[in-house]
């Protein structure tokens, strides 16, 4: 019986992603302007469509959850990439082009100080 690895190896991180954080600034008229700042650009990651039990668990957090994004651990991610105020740009070199994924839950450490998993949905 072969067990599935929880942490992707270097070869498994086959996608390029950019991590962005949302900032809101007062517009002076009682509202705010939304801007996106890049946290890290074109880093290695792995985008996996959720299915089965993983999909059901993710949909308990957010019914629109579709993807799991695997990244190497970086201490700042836990602060910068909280659900609802961050996004992932998936640089898909295929026919579709870049895709935007909204992070719907705080990052989860798949393995302590080694790997993070972000639950995301695609913005259409």
GUMI-126577 format. One record per atom (N, C-alpha, C): x, y, z; residue in one letter. Coordinates in steps of 0.02 Angstrom, whole numbers, padded with zeros to 5 digits, always signed. Each point is the difference from the previous one (the first is absolute). Example, Ala and Ser with C-alpha at 12.3 -4.5 7.8 and 13.67 -1.06 7.14 Angstrom:
2
+00660-00284+00390a
-00045+00059+00000a
+00045+00060+00000a
-00018+00053-00036s
+00042+00059+00003s
-00039+00055+00037s
//
This chain:
124
+00042-00059+00000x
-00042+00059+00000x
+00044+00062+00000x
-00010+00044-00047x
+00040+00060-00006x
-00038+00058+00031x
+00034+00038+00043x
-00031+00057+00033x
+00014+00063-00041x
-00049+00043-00002x
+00008+00064-00035x
+00039+00047+00044x
+00050+00034-00028x
+00040+00048+00037x
-00040+00063+00015x
+00005+00023+00061x
-00035+00061+00019x
+00036+00062-00025x
+00067-00004-00006x
+00040+00057-00020x
+00026-00011-00070x
-00014+00045-00047x
+00026-00008-00067x
+00076+00008-00002x
+00033-00040-00040x
+00071+00008-00008x
+00014+00056-00049x
+00063+00015-00011x
+00018+00054-00045x
-00028-00012-00071x
-00001-00063-00021x
-00024-00015-00067x
-00076+00006-00005x
-00035-00006+00055x
-00073+00005-00001x
-00025+00072-00005x
+00042+00049+00016x
-00020+00070-00003x
+00009+00024-00072x
-00047-00017-00043x
+00008+00009-00072x
-00033+00063-00027x
-00036+00036+00040x
-00034+00060-00023x
+00036+00062+00026x
-00012+00056-00033x
+00025+00065+00022x
-00059+00041+00024x
+00007+00029+00060x
-00053+00041+00028x
+00028+00065+00028x
-00043+00050+00001x
+00016+00064+00032x
-00049+00009+00057x
+00024+00019+00058x
-00042+00011+00058x
-00011+00075+00009x
-00063+00019+00009x
-00017+00071+00007x
-00043+00010+00062x
+00007+00059+00029x
-00036+00019+00060x
-00041+00063-00015x
-00061+00002+00025x
-00044+00058-00012x
+00010+00052+00054x
+00004+00062-00021x
+00002+00056+00048x
-00055+00048-00019x
-00031+00028+00051x
-00054+00048-00010x
+00023+00068+00027x
-00009+00052-00041x
+00017+00067+00022x
-00062+00044-00005x
-00005+00047+00045x
-00057+00046+00002x
+00001+00044-00062x
-00057+00006-00033x
-00003+00041-00060x
-00021+00072+00014x
-00014+00016+00064x
-00018+00068+00019x
-00074+00016-00008x
-00039-00048-00023x
-00072+00011-00011x
-00042-00052+00037x
+00027-00028+00053x
-00037-00049+00039x
+00007-00071-00025x
+00038-00010-00051x
+00012-00067-00028x
+00073-00018+00003x
+00018-00048-00041x
+00070-00019-00001x
+00020-00023-00070x
+00064+00005-00013x
+00029-00026-00063x
+00036-00064+00016x
-00009-00050-00043x
+00032-00065+00009x
+00059-00005-00047x
+00058-00018+00027x
+00059-00012-00041x
+00031-00066+00019x
+00034-00031-00047x
+00033-00064+00011x
+00075+00009-00003x
+00035-00022+00053x
+00073+00004+00000x
+00028-00071-00001x
+00054-00009-00036x
+00030-00066-00008x
+00042-00016+00062x
-00014-00058+00029x
+00038-00025+00057x
+00061-00038-00025x
-00010-00046-00047x
+00053-00037-00033x
-00020-00012-00072x
+00047+00007-00047x
-00016-00006-00071x
+00030-00064-00029x
-00041-00035-00039x
+00021-00059-00039x
+00041-00050+00041x
-00029-00023+00055x
+00033-00051+00040x
-00028-00069-00019x
+00036-00051+00019x
-00021-00069-00016x
-00058-00019+00045x
-00049-00033-00028x
-00058-00024+00036x
-00031-00058-00037x
-00052-00027+00029x
-00036-00053-00033x
-00074+00012+00010x
-00038+00003-00054x
-00072+00010+00001x
-00034-00067-00011x
-00042-00020+00048x
-00033-00065-00004x
-00076+00011+00005x
-00038-00022-00050x
-00073+00003+00007x
-00023-00045+00057x
-00043+00025+00042x
-00025-00039+00056x
-00050-00052-00024x
+00001-00058+00032x
-00049-00052-00017x
-00010-00044+00061x
-00055-00036-00001x
-00015-00048+00053x
-00005+00031+00069x
+00031-00032+00048x
-00004+00021+00070x
+00031+00069+00010x
+00054+00015-00036x
+00031+00066+00006x
-00047+00055-00023x
-00036-00012-00053x
-00049+00048-00025x
-00056+00011+00050x
-00026-00053+00029x
-00053+00007+00050x
+00022+00039+00061x
+00061-00013+00024x
+00027+00038+00057x
+00008+00074-00017x
+00026+00014-00059x
+00011+00070-00020x
-00067+00036-00009x
-00050-00035-00024x
-00065+00032-00011x
-00037+00014+00066x
+00022-00030+00055x
-00028+00017+00065x
+00025+00069+00022x
+00059+00019-00024x
+00028+00067+00014x
-00031+00051-00047x
+00000-00016-00064x
-00027+00044-00051x
-00030-00044-00055x
-00064+00006-00015x
-00031-00044-00050x
+00026+00009-00071x
+00039+00053-00012x
+00027+00012-00066x
+00072-00026-00009x
+00028-00032+00051x
+00069-00023-00003x
+00010-00050-00056x
+00055+00008-00037x
+00013-00044-00058x
+00071-00027-00002x
+00049+00036+00027x
+00070-00018-00009x
+00037+00000+00067x
+00053-00040+00002x
+00050+00003+00054x
+00065+00023-00032x
+00031+00052+00028x
+00063+00025-00024x
+00053-00018+00050x
+00049-00039-00021x
+00055-00023+00043x
+00060+00045-00011x
+00029+00026+00055x
+00058+00044-00003x
+00051-00022+00053x
+00062+00021-00011x
+00049-00009+00053x
-00018+00047+00057x
+00016-00020+00061x
-00015+00041+00058x
+00043+00063-00001x
-00032+00054+00016x
+00033+00064+00011x
-00037+00034+00057x
+00035+00020+00051x
-00031+00025+00062x
-00050+00056-00014x
+00016+00044-00046x
-00043+00058-00013x
-00067-00018-00032x
-00004-00059-00032x
-00063-00020-00032x
-00059-00001+00048x
+00011-00024+00060x
-00055-00004+00048x
-00030+00068+00015x
+00040+00052-00001x
-00025+00068+00013x
-00028+00032-00064x
+00034-00009-00056x
-00018+00034-00061x
-00058-00031-00038x
-00009-00066+00005x
-00047-00034-00044x
-00062-00026+00037x
-00027+00040+00043x
-00060-00019+00035x
-00059-00002-00049x
-00047-00044+00013x
-00058-00006-00045x
-00039+00064-00007x
-00022+00015-00061x
-00041+00058-00013x
+00038+00063-00016x
+00066+00002+00012x
+00037+00060-00017x
+00064-00015-00039x
+00001-00058-00031x
+00059-00018-00039x
-00022-00043-00060x
+00044-00003-00050x
-00015-00040-00058x
+00064-00028-00030x
-00009-00050-00043x
+00054-00033-00034x
-00011+00009-00075x
+00051+00022-00035x
-00003+00003-00073x
+00036-00061-00026x
-00036-00044-00033x
+00028-00062-00028x
+00022+00015-00071x
+00065-00001-00012x
+00028+00014-00066x
-00003-00064-00041x
-00057-00009-00033x
-00012-00059-00041x
+00022+00016-00071x
+00052-00034-00024x
+00027+00015-00066x
-00039-00033-00056x
-00054-00033+00016x
-00041-00032-00051x
-00045+00049-00035x
-00052-00026-00031x
-00046+00041-00039x
-00041+00047+00043x
-00011-00017+00063x
-00043+00041+00043x
+00034+00064+00022x
+00065-00002+00013x
+00036+00059+00024x
-00003+00005+00076x
+00020+00057+00027x
+00001+00009+00072x
-00070-00006+00029x
-00004-00032+00059x
-00064-00009+00034x
+00007+00029+00070x
-00053+00029+00026x
+00001+00030+00066x
-00039-00045+00049x
+00032-00017+00055x
-00031-00041+00052x
-00005+00040+00064x
-00058+00002+00029x
-00010+00035+00064x
+00011-00050+00057x
+00039+00020+00049x
+00012-00042+00059x
-00060+00007+00046x
-00033-00057+00016x
-00062+00003+00039x
+00009-00020+00072x
+00060-00023+00020x
+00013-00020+00069x
+00073+00014+00016x
+00016+00010+00064x
+00070+00011+00018x
+00044-00059-00021x
+00064+00013-00014x
+00045-00054-00020x
+00005-00054+00054x
+00007-00062-00022x
+00007-00057+00045x
+00070-00029-00010x
+00035-00012+00054x
+00066-00032-00005x
-00010-00075-00010x
+00015-00024-00060x
-00006-00071-00015x
+00053-00039+00039x
+00058+00030+00006x
+00053-00027+00042x
+00033+00059+00033x
+00010-00004+00065x
+00024+00056+00040x
+00064+00030-00029x
-00003+00064-00018x
+00057+00039-00026x
+00029-00027-00065x
-00039-00040-00037x
+00024-00028-00064x
-00047+00019-00057x
-00065-00011+00008x
-00047+00011-00056x
-00065+00030+00025x
-00029+00043-00044x
-00065+00030+00013x
-00050-00022-00053x
-00063-00003+00020x
-00054-00013-00048x
-00051+00056+00007x
-00018+00029-00057x
-00050+00053-00002x
-00062-00027-00035x
-00058+00010+00029x
-00063-00019-00031x
-00025+00060-00039x
-00014-00011-00065x
-00017+00056-00044x
-00061-00015-00044x
-00028+00053-00027x
-00051-00005-00051x
+00021+00044-00059x
-00021-00018-00059x
+00019+00040-00058x
-00048+00058-00010x
+00028+00058-00011x
-00041+00059-00016x
-00011+00000-00075x
-00061+00004-00020x
-00017-00002-00072x
-00021+00066-00026x
//
